[in-house]
Each structure stands twice: as structure tokens, then as C-alpha cells.
């Protein structure tokens, strides 16, 4: 069965048309982390990944 015709994969999750397969990792020191958390809290967003995505591409 082709992925584009499948509704769910083996784990039961919906198959995405354009799955996000590239991931990046970064390290922050205490000051950078505090600034990041402050910016995140001020944004009012509930998800840190979506916040980072919005800051980079928004």
C-alpha cells in the first residue's frame, strides 16, 4: 500500500502529506534559557516547538 493512499500508519497515527523529518538540536546556557522562556511566556503560545517555528519563519 502506498503512503499517500493510507489513512493511518502502523502506529495508528494519521499519515501526513508532508511529514517533518528534519530535526535540529541546540544548547542554551542559563542566561539564554531564561531569555527564551521569557519570550515564550510573553508570546502566550502553548507549545514551544510552534513558538520556535513562528519565530524563525513567522
PDB file of N, H, CA, C and O in Angstrom:
ATOM      1  N   UNK A   1       0.826  -1.174   0.000  1.00  0.00           N
ATOM      2  CA  UNK A   1       0.000   0.000   0.000  1.00  0.00           C
ATOM      3  C   UNK A   1       0.876   1.246   0.000  1.00  0.00           C
ATOM      4  O   UNK A   1       1.834   1.317   0.770  1.00  0.00           O
ATOM      5  N   UNK A   2       0.580   2.211  -0.828  1.00  0.00           N
ATOM      6  H   UNK A   2      -0.198   2.154  -1.453  1.00  0.00           H
ATOM      7  CA  UNK A   2       1.383   3.431  -0.886  1.00  0.00           C
ATOM      8  C   UNK A   2       1.016   4.350   0.265  1.00  0.00           C
ATOM      9  O   UNK A   2      -0.135   4.377   0.701  1.00  0.00           O
ATOM     10  N   UNK A   3       2.012   5.121   0.769  1.00  0.00           N
ATOM     11  H   UNK A   3       2.947   5.099   0.415  1.00  0.00           H
ATOM     12  CA  UNK A   3       1.796   6.013   1.899  1.00  0.00           C
ATOM     13  C   UNK A   3       0.702   7.044   1.633  1.00  0.00           C
ATOM     14  O   UNK A   3      -0.083   7.349   2.530  1.00  0.00           O
ATOM     15  N   UNK A   4       0.636   7.594   0.397  1.00  0.00           N
ATOM     16  H   UNK A   4       1.274   7.346  -0.332  1.00  0.00           H
ATOM     17  CA  UNK A   4      -0.345   8.623   0.130  1.00  0.00           C
ATOM     18  C   UNK A   4      -1.774   8.081   0.127  1.00  0.00           C
ATOM     19  O   UNK A   4      -2.719   8.858   0.260  1.00  0.00           O
ATOM     20  N   UNK A   5      -1.952   6.790  -0.019  1.00  0.00           N
ATOM     21  H   UNK A   5      -1.184   6.158  -0.128  1.00  0.00           H
ATOM     22  CA  UNK A   5      -3.294   6.224  -0.014  1.00  0.00           C
ATOM     23  C   UNK A   5      -3.688   5.707   1.369  1.00  0.00           C
ATOM     24  O   UNK A   5      -4.860   5.420   1.614  1.00  0.00           O
ATOM     25  N   UNK A   6      -2.719   5.588   2.269  1.00  0.00           N
ATOM     26  H   UNK A   6      -1.767   5.821   2.070  1.00  0.00           H
ATOM     27  CA  UNK A   6      -3.013   5.090   3.607  1.00  0.00           C
ATOM     28  C   UNK A   6      -3.584   6.209   4.465  1.00  0.00           C
ATOM     29  O   UNK A   6      -3.142   7.354   4.365  1.00  0.00           O
ATOM     30  N   UNK A   7      -4.548   5.894   5.295  1.00  0.00           N
ATOM     31  H   UNK A   7      -4.907   4.965   5.376  1.00  0.00           H
ATOM     32  CA  UNK A   7      -5.129   6.880   6.194  1.00  0.00           C
ATOM     33  C   UNK A   7      -4.342   6.900   7.489  1.00  0.00           C
ATOM     34  O   UNK A   7      -4.146   7.965   8.074  1.00  0.00           O
ATOM     35  N   UNK A   8      -3.886   5.745   7.948  1.00  0.00           N
ATOM     36  H   UNK A   8      -4.045   4.880   7.472  1.00  0.00           H
ATOM     37  CA  UNK A   8      -3.137   5.651   9.196  1.00  0.00           C
ATOM     38  C   UNK A   8      -1.931   4.747   8.989  1.00  0.00           C
ATOM     39  O   UNK A   8      -1.948   3.833   8.165  1.00  0.00           O
ATOM     40  N   UNK A   9      -0.887   5.026   9.758  1.00  0.00           N
ATOM     41  H   UNK A   9      -0.873   5.768  10.427  1.00  0.00           H
ATOM     42  CA  UNK A   9       0.293   4.175   9.664  1.00  0.00           C
ATOM     43  C   UNK A   9       0.187   3.048  10.688  1.00  0.00           C
ATOM     44  O   UNK A   9      -0.853   2.881  11.326  1.00  0.00           O
ATOM     45  N   UNK A  10       1.241   2.288  10.845  1.00  0.00           N
ATOM     46  H   UNK A  10       2.086   2.423  10.327  1.00  0.00           H
ATOM     47  CA  UNK A  10       1.216   1.124  11.724  1.00  0.00           C
ATOM     48  C   UNK A  10       0.969   1.500  13.186  1.00  0.00           C
ATOM     49  O   UNK A  10       0.413   0.704  13.943  1.00  0.00           O
ATOM     50  N   UNK A  11       1.376   2.702  13.586  1.00  0.00           N
ATOM     51  H   UNK A  11       1.827   3.349  12.971  1.00  0.00           H
ATOM     52  CA  UNK A  11       1.197   3.125  14.977  1.00  0.00           C
ATOM     53  C   UNK A  11      -0.190   3.714  15.219  1.00  0.00           C
ATOM     54  O   UNK A  11      -0.521   4.050  16.356  1.00  0.00           O
ATOM     55  N   UNK A  12      -1.001   3.845  14.182  1.00  0.00           N
ATOM     56  H   UNK A  12      -0.733   3.572  13.259  1.00  0.00           H
ATOM     57  CA  UNK A  12      -2.344   4.368  14.336  1.00  0.00           C
ATOM     58  C   UNK A  12      -2.456   5.869  14.154  1.00  0.00           C
ATOM     59  O   UNK A  12      -3.537   6.436  14.320  1.00  0.00           O
ATOM     60  N   UNK A  13      -1.353   6.519  13.816  1.00  0.00           N
ATOM     61  H   UNK A  13      -0.475   6.059  13.681  1.00  0.00           H
ATOM     62  CA  UNK A  13      -1.393   7.971  13.594  1.00  0.00           C
ATOM     63  C   UNK A  13      -1.727   8.263  12.134  1.00  0.00           C
ATOM     64  O   UNK A  13      -1.435   7.462  11.246  1.00  0.00           O
ATOM     65  N   UNK A  14      -2.340   9.414  11.900  1.00  0.00           N
ATOM     66  H   UNK A  14      -2.577  10.065  12.622  1.00  0.00           H
ATOM     67  CA  UNK A  14      -2.647   9.825  10.540  1.00  0.00           C
ATOM     68  C   UNK A  14      -1.349  10.076   9.790  1.00  0.00           C
ATOM     69  O   UNK A  14      -0.408  10.643  10.346  1.00  0.00           O
ATOM     70  N   UNK A  15      -1.292   9.659   8.537  1.00  0.00           N
ATOM     71  H   UNK A  15      -2.056   9.199   8.085  1.00  0.00           H
ATOM     72  CA  UNK A  15      -0.130   9.867   7.698  1.00  0.00           C
ATOM     73  C   UNK A  15      -0.190  11.299   7.170  1.00  0.00           C
ATOM     74  O   UNK A  15      -1.203  11.710   6.603  1.00  0.00           O
ATOM     75  N   UNK A  16       0.890  12.059   7.353  1.00  0.00           N
ATOM     76  H   UNK A  16       1.713  11.725   7.813  1.00  0.00           H
ATOM     77  CA  UNK A  16       0.944  13.439   6.889  1.00  0.00           C
ATOM     78  C   UNK A  16       1.347  13.489   5.428  1.00  0.00           C
ATOM     79  O   UNK A  16       2.142  12.667   4.972  1.00  0.00           O
ATOM     80  N   UNK A  17       0.805  14.448   4.693  1.00  0.00           N
ATOM     81  H   UNK A  17       0.160  15.115   5.064  1.00  0.00           H
ATOM     82  CA  UNK A  17       1.166  14.605   3.287  1.00  0.00           C
ATOM     83  C   UNK A  17       2.614  15.047   3.153  1.00  0.00           C
ATOM     84  O   UNK A  17       3.302  14.632   2.220  1.00  0.00           O
ATOM     85  N   UNK A  18       3.086  15.883   4.073  1.00  0.00           N
ATOM     86  H   UNK A  18       2.527  16.219   4.831  1.00  0.00           H
ATOM     87  CA  UNK A  18       4.460  16.381   4.044  1.00  0.00           C
ATOM     88  C   UNK A  18       5.047  16.252   5.448  1.00  0.00           C
ATOM     89  O   UNK A  18       5.107  17.239   6.181  1.00  0.00           O
ATOM     90  N   UNK A  19       5.482  15.050   5.832  1.00  0.00           N
ATOM     91  H   UNK A  19       5.434  14.248   5.236  1.00  0.00           H
ATOM     92  CA  UNK A  19       5.963  14.849   7.199  1.00  0.00           C
ATOM     93  C   UNK A  19       7.245  15.618   7.491  1.00  0.00           C
ATOM     94  O   UNK A  19       8.090  15.789   6.612  1.00  0.00           O
ATOM     95  N   UNK A  20       7.383  16.073   8.715  1.00  0.00           N
ATOM     96  H   UNK A  20       6.697  15.934   9.429  1.00  0.00           H
ATOM     97  CA  UNK A  20       8.590  16.790   9.145  1.00  0.00           C
ATOM     98  C   UNK A  20       9.605  15.763   9.629  1.00  0.00           C
ATOM     99  O   UNK A  20       9.453  15.175  10.700  1.00  0.00           O
ATOM    100  N   UNK A  21      10.636  15.559   8.828  1.00  0.00           N
ATOM    101  H   UNK A  21      10.759  16.037   7.958  1.00  0.00           H
ATOM    102  CA  UNK A  21      11.621  14.527   9.150  1.00  0.00           C
ATOM    103  C   UNK A  21      12.968  15.096   9.566  1.00  0.00           C
ATOM    104  O   UNK A  21      13.823  14.353  10.050  1.00  0.00           O
ATOM    105  N   UNK A  22      13.178  16.399   9.388  1.00  0.00           N
ATOM    106  H   UNK A  22      12.484  17.002   8.995  1.00  0.00           H
ATOM    107  CA  UNK A  22      14.456  17.022   9.745  1.00  0.00           C
ATOM    108  C   UNK A  22      14.332  17.676  11.116  1.00  0.00           C
ATOM    109  O   UNK A  22      13.428  18.475  11.359  1.00  0.00           O
ATOM    110  N   UNK A  23      15.245  17.327  11.996  1.00  0.00           N
ATOM    111  H   UNK A  23      15.979  16.678  11.798  1.00  0.00           H
ATOM    112  CA  UNK A  23      15.210  17.853  13.362  1.00  0.00           C
ATOM    113  C   UNK A  23      16.548  18.501  13.685  1.00  0.00           C
ATOM    114  O   UNK A  23      17.598  18.092  13.190  1.00  0.00           O
ATOM    115  N   UNK A  24      16.478  19.534  14.538  1.00  0.00           N
ATOM    116  H   UNK A  24      15.625  19.866  14.940  1.00  0.00           H
ATOM    117  CA  UNK A  24      17.677  20.247  14.939  1.00  0.00           C
ATOM    118  C   UNK A  24      17.734  20.318  16.454  1.00  0.00           C
ATOM    119  O   UNK A  24      16.702  20.307  17.125  1.00  0.00           O
ATOM    120  N   UNK A  25      18.927  20.390  16.982  1.00  0.00           N
ATOM    121  H   UNK A  25      19.766  20.399  16.437  1.00  0.00           H
ATOM    122  CA  UNK A  25      19.169  20.362  18.409  1.00  0.00           C
ATOM    123  C   UNK A  25      20.065  21.536  18.750  1.00  0.00           C
ATOM    124  O   UNK A  25      21.031  21.802  18.034  1.00  0.00           O
ATOM    125  N   UNK A  26      19.766  22.244  19.832  1.00  0.00           N
ATOM    126  H   UNK A  26      18.982  22.027  20.414  1.00  0.00           H
ATOM    127  CA  UNK A  26      20.620  23.339  20.249  1.00  0.00           C
ATOM    128  C   UNK A  26      20.747  23.340  21.760  1.00  0.00           C
ATOM    129  O   UNK A  26      19.892  22.819  22.477  1.00  0.00           O
ATOM    130  N   UNK A  27      21.826  23.935  22.226  1.00  0.00           N
ATOM    131  H   UNK A  27      22.520  24.359  21.644  1.00  0.00           H
ATOM    132  CA  UNK A  27      22.088  24.028  23.660  1.00  0.00           C
ATOM    133  C   UNK A  27      22.091  25.498  24.062  1.00  0.00           C
ATOM    134  O   UNK A  27      22.630  26.343  23.348  1.00  0.00           O
ATOM    135  N   UNK A  28      21.488  25.797  25.205  1.00  0.00           N
ATOM    136  H   UNK A  28      21.050  25.111  25.786  1.00  0.00           H
ATOM    137  CA  UNK A  28      21.436  27.150  25.725  1.00  0.00           C
ATOM    138  C   UNK A  28      22.087  27.198  27.092  1.00  0.00           C
ATOM    139  O   UNK A  28      21.991  26.248  27.870  1.00  0.00           O
ATOM    140  N   UNK A  29      22.756  28.315  27.383  1.00  0.00           N
ATOM    141  H   UNK A  29      22.834  29.086  26.751  1.00  0.00           H
ATOM    142  CA  UNK A  29      23.269  28.480  28.736  1.00  0.00           C
ATOM    143  C   UNK A  29      22.139  29.041  29.609  1.00  0.00           C
ATOM    144  O   UNK A  29      21.033  29.247  29.108  1.00  0.00           O
ATOM    145  N   UNK A  30      22.383  29.287  30.875  1.00  0.00           N
ATOM    146  H   UNK A  30      23.281  29.120  31.281  1.00  0.00           H
ATOM    147  CA  UNK A  30      21.329  29.726  31.795  1.00  0.00           C
ATOM    148  C   UNK A  30      20.705  31.048  31.371  1.00  0.00           C
ATOM    149  O   UNK A  30      19.484  31.195  31.419  1.00  0.00           O
ATOM    150  N   UNK A  31      21.525  32.015  30.957  1.00  0.00           N
ATOM    151  H   UNK A  31      22.517  31.895  30.918  1.00  0.00           H
ATOM    152  CA  UNK A  31      21.004  33.315  30.541  1.00  0.00           C
ATOM    153  C   UNK A  31      20.157  33.213  29.280  1.00  0.00           C
ATOM    154  O   UNK A  31      19.087  33.816  29.197  1.00  0.00           O
ATOM    155  N   UNK A  32      20.629  32.459  28.310  1.00  0.00           N
ATOM    156  H   UNK A  32      21.498  31.969  28.378  1.00  0.00           H
ATOM    157  CA  UNK A  32      19.877  32.282  27.069  1.00  0.00           C
ATOM    158  C   UNK A  32      18.567  31.554  27.321  1.00  0.00           C
ATOM    159  O   UNK A  32      17.542  31.891  26.728  1.00  0.00           O
ATOM    160  N   UNK A  33      18.597  30.568  28.189  1.00  0.00           N
ATOM    161  H   UNK A  33      19.430  30.294  28.670  1.00  0.00           H
ATOM    162  CA  UNK A  33      17.383  29.822  28.509  1.00  0.00           C
ATOM    163  C   UNK A  33      16.358  30.713  29.196  1.00  0.00           C
ATOM    164  O   UNK A  33      15.167  30.627  28.901  1.00  0.00           O
ATOM    165  N   UNK A  34      16.807  31.566  30.107  1.00  0.00           N
ATOM    166  H   UNK A  34      17.776  31.637  30.347  1.00  0.00           H
ATOM    167  CA  UNK A  34      15.901  32.488  30.795  1.00  0.00           C
ATOM    168  C   UNK A  34      15.256  33.454  29.801  1.00  0.00           C
ATOM    169  O   UNK A  34      14.059  33.730  29.885  1.00  0.00           O
ATOM    170  N   UNK A  35      16.052  33.965  28.864  1.00  0.00           N
ATOM    171  H   UNK A  35      17.024  33.741  28.796  1.00  0.00           H
ATOM    172  CA  UNK A  35      15.517  34.860  27.841  1.00  0.00           C
ATOM    173  C   UNK A  35      14.512  34.129  26.954  1.00  0.00           C
ATOM    174  O   UNK A  35      13.458  34.672  26.624  1.00  0.00           O
ATOM    175  N   UNK A  36      14.843  32.891  26.570  1.00  0.00           N
ATOM    176  H   UNK A  36      15.699  32.449  26.838  1.00  0.00           H
ATOM    177  CA  UNK A  36      13.937  32.092  25.749  1.00  0.00           C
ATOM    178  C   UNK A  36      12.614  31.857  26.465  1.00  0.00           C
ATOM    179  O   UNK A  36      11.550  32.041  25.873  1.00  0.00           O
ATOM    180  N   UNK A  37      12.667  31.453  27.732  1.00  0.00           N
ATOM    181  H   UNK A  37      13.532  31.304  28.212  1.00  0.00           H
ATOM    182  CA  UNK A  37      11.443  31.188  28.483  1.00  0.00           C
ATOM    183  C   UNK A  37      10.603  32.446  28.665  1.00  0.00           C
ATOM    184  O   UNK A  37       9.375  32.383  28.622  1.00  0.00           O
ATOM    185  N   UNK A  38      11.257  33.590  28.869  1.00  0.00           N
ATOM    186  H   UNK A  38      12.255  33.641  28.905  1.00  0.00           H
ATOM    187  CA  UNK A  38      10.536  34.853  28.990  1.00  0.00           C
ATOM    188  C   UNK A  38       9.824  35.187  27.684  1.00  0.00           C
ATOM    189  O   UNK A  38       8.654  35.570  27.692  1.00  0.00           O
ATOM    190  N   UNK A  39      10.523  35.043  26.567  1.00  0.00           N
ATOM    191  H   UNK A  39      11.474  34.731  26.560  1.00  0.00           H
ATOM    192  CA  UNK A  39       9.913  35.306  25.262  1.00  0.00           C
ATOM    193  C   UNK A  39       8.754  34.348  25.011  1.00  0.00           C
ATOM    194  O   UNK A  39       7.712  34.750  24.493  1.00  0.00           O
ATOM    195  N   UNK A  40       8.936  33.083  25.378  1.00  0.00           N
ATOM    196  H   UNK A  40       9.783  32.756  25.799  1.00  0.00           H
ATOM    197  CA  UNK A  40       7.881  32.083  25.189  1.00  0.00           C
ATOM    198  C   UNK A  40       6.649  32.425  26.016  1.00  0.00           C
ATOM    199  O   UNK A  40       5.530  32.363  25.506  1.00  0.00           O
ATOM    200  N   UNK A  41       6.835  32.782  27.274  1.00  0.00           N
ATOM    201  H   UNK A  41       7.743  32.832  27.688  1.00  0.00           H
ATOM    202  CA  UNK A  41       5.709  33.123  28.144  1.00  0.00           C
ATOM    203  C   UNK A  41       4.983  34.371  27.647  1.00  0.00           C
ATOM    204  O   UNK A  41       3.755  34.431  27.707  1.00  0.00           O
ATOM    205  N   UNK A  42       5.717  35.360  27.162  1.00  0.00           N
ATOM    206  H   UNK A  42       6.715  35.311  27.113  1.00  0.00           H
ATOM    207  CA  UNK A  42       5.112  36.587  26.656  1.00  0.00           C
ATOM    208  C   UNK A  42       4.324  36.352  25.376  1.00  0.00           C
ATOM    209  O   UNK A  42       3.392  37.096  25.071  1.00  0.00           O
ATOM    210  N   UNK A  43       4.694  35.321  24.627  1.00  0.00           N
ATOM    211  H   UNK A  43       5.452  34.716  24.874  1.00  0.00           H
ATOM    212  CA  UNK A  43       4.009  35.042  23.370  1.00  0.00           C
ATOM    213  C   UNK A  43       2.602  34.507  23.595  1.00  0.00           C
ATOM    214  O   UNK A  43       1.729  34.682  22.746  1.00  0.00           O
ATOM    215  N   UNK A  44       2.377  33.857  24.731  1.00  0.00           N
ATOM    216  H   UNK A  44       3.086  33.714  25.421  1.00  0.00           H
ATOM    217  CA  UNK A  44       1.066  33.277  25.008  1.00  0.00           C
ATOM    218  C   UNK A  44       0.808  31.952  24.309  1.00  0.00           C
ATOM    219  O   UNK A  44      -0.283  31.393  24.423  1.00  0.00           O
ATOM    220  N   UNK A  45       1.792  31.451  23.594  1.00  0.00           N
ATOM    221  H   UNK A  45       2.678  31.906  23.501  1.00  0.00           H
ATOM    222  CA  UNK A  45       1.631  30.171  22.902  1.00  0.00           C
ATOM    223  C   UNK A  45       1.732  29.037  23.919  1.00  0.00           C
ATOM    224  O   UNK A  45       2.352  29.183  24.972  1.00  0.00           O
ATOM    225  N   UNK A  46       1.115  27.910  23.586  1.00  0.00           N
ATOM    226  H   UNK A  46       0.612  27.791  22.730  1.00  0.00           H
ATOM    227  CA  UNK A  46       1.099  26.766  24.490  1.00  0.00           C
ATOM    228  C   UNK A  46       2.172  25.738  24.176  1.00  0.00           C
ATOM    229  O   UNK A  46       2.468  24.879  25.008  1.00  0.00           O
ATOM    230  N   UNK A  47       2.762  25.813  22.981  1.00  0.00           N
ATOM    231  H   UNK A  47       2.522  26.510  22.305  1.00  0.00           H
ATOM    232  CA  UNK A  47       3.700  24.798  22.524  1.00  0.00           C
ATOM    233  C   UNK A  47       5.024  25.453  22.152  1.00  0.00           C
ATOM    234  O   UNK A  47       5.048  26.364  21.324  1.00  0.00           O
ATOM    235  N   UNK A  48       6.118  25.007  22.749  1.00  0.00           N
ATOM    236  H   UNK A  48       6.098  24.267  23.422  1.00  0.00           H
ATOM    237  CA  UNK A  48       7.428  25.610  22.497  1.00  0.00           C
ATOM    238  C   UNK A  48       7.894  25.373  21.063  1.00  0.00           C
ATOM    239  O   UNK A  48       8.521  26.249  20.468  1.00  0.00           O
ATOM    240  N   UNK A  49       7.596  24.203  20.501  1.00  0.00           N
ATOM    241  H   UNK A  49       7.086  23.491  20.984  1.00  0.00           H
ATOM    242  CA  UNK A  49       8.011  23.915  19.132  1.00  0.00           C
ATOM    243  C   UNK A  49       7.330  24.862  18.155  1.00  0.00           C
ATOM    244  O   UNK A  49       7.973  25.368  17.235  1.00  0.00           O
ATOM    245  N   UNK A  50       6.047  25.105  18.341  1.00  0.00           N
ATOM    246  H   UNK A  50       5.525  24.694  19.089  1.00  0.00           H
ATOM    247  CA  UNK A  50       5.325  26.033  17.474  1.00  0.00           C
ATOM    248  C   UNK A  50       5.843  27.458  17.666  1.00  0.00           C
ATOM    249  O   UNK A  50       5.907  28.225  16.705  1.00  0.00           O
ATOM    250  N   UNK A  51       6.211  27.820  18.890  1.00  0.00           N
ATOM    251  H   UNK A  51       6.159  27.197  19.671  1.00  0.00           H
ATOM    252  CA  UNK A  51       6.776  29.141  19.170  1.00  0.00           C
ATOM    253  C   UNK A  51       8.077  29.328  18.408  1.00  0.00           C
ATOM    254  O   UNK A  51       8.278  30.362  17.771  1.00  0.00           O
ATOM    255  N   UNK A  52       8.962  28.342  18.466  1.00  0.00           N
ATOM    256  H   UNK A  52       8.799  27.502  18.983  1.00  0.00           H
ATOM    257  CA  UNK A  52      10.249  28.430  17.769  1.00  0.00           C
ATOM    258  C   UNK A  52      10.018  28.525  16.269  1.00  0.00           C
ATOM    259  O   UNK A  52      10.652  29.332  15.589  1.00  0.00           O
ATOM    260  N   UNK A  53       9.120  27.710  15.755  1.00  0.00           N
ATOM    261  H   UNK A  53       8.605  27.055  16.307  1.00  0.00           H
ATOM    262  CA  UNK A  53       8.793  27.719  14.314  1.00  0.00           C
ATOM    263  C   UNK A  53       8.275  29.095  13.897  1.00  0.00           C
ATOM    264  O   UNK A  53       8.668  29.610  12.850  1.00  0.00           O
ATOM    265  N   UNK A  54       7.401  29.692  14.702  1.00  0.00           N
ATOM    266  H   UNK A  54       7.082  29.273  15.553  1.00  0.00           H
ATOM    267  CA  UNK A  54       6.852  31.009  14.402  1.00  0.00           C
ATOM    268  C   UNK A  54       7.930  32.088  14.444  1.00  0.00           C
ATOM    269  O   UNK A  54       7.906  33.014  13.633  1.00  0.00           O
ATOM    270  N   UNK A  55       8.873  31.981  15.374  1.00  0.00           N
ATOM    271  H   UNK A  55       8.893  31.228  16.032  1.00  0.00           H
ATOM    272  CA  UNK A  55       9.937  32.971  15.477  1.00  0.00           C
ATOM    273  C   UNK A  55      10.895  32.892  14.276  1.00  0.00           C
ATOM    274  O   UNK A  55      11.410  33.914  13.821  1.00  0.00           O
ATOM    275  N   UNK A  56      11.123  31.702  13.779  1.00  0.00           N
ATOM    276  H   UNK A  56      10.705  30.872  14.148  1.00  0.00           H
ATOM    277  CA  UNK A  56      12.051  31.548  12.666  1.00  0.00           C
ATOM    278  C   UNK A  56      11.376  31.880  11.337  1.00  0.00           C
ATOM    279  O   UNK A  56      11.951  32.598  10.518  1.00  0.00           O
ATOM    280  N   UNK A  57      10.176  31.371  11.113  1.00  0.00           N
ATOM    281  H   UNK A  57       9.709  30.788  11.778  1.00  0.00           H
ATOM    282  CA  UNK A  57       9.521  31.503   9.815  1.00  0.00           C
ATOM    283  C   UNK A  57       8.357  32.486   9.801  1.00  0.00           C
ATOM    284  O   UNK A  57       7.786  32.755   8.744  1.00  0.00           O
ATOM    285  N   UNK A  58       7.994  33.029  10.979  1.00  0.00           N
ATOM    286  H   UNK A  58       8.458  32.811  11.838  1.00  0.00           H
ATOM    287  CA  UNK A  58       6.816  33.885  11.072  1.00  0.00           C
ATOM    288  C   UNK A  58       7.092  35.282  10.738  1.00  0.00           C
ATOM    289  O   UNK A  58       6.187  36.115  10.775  1.00  0.00           O
TER     290      UNK A  58
END
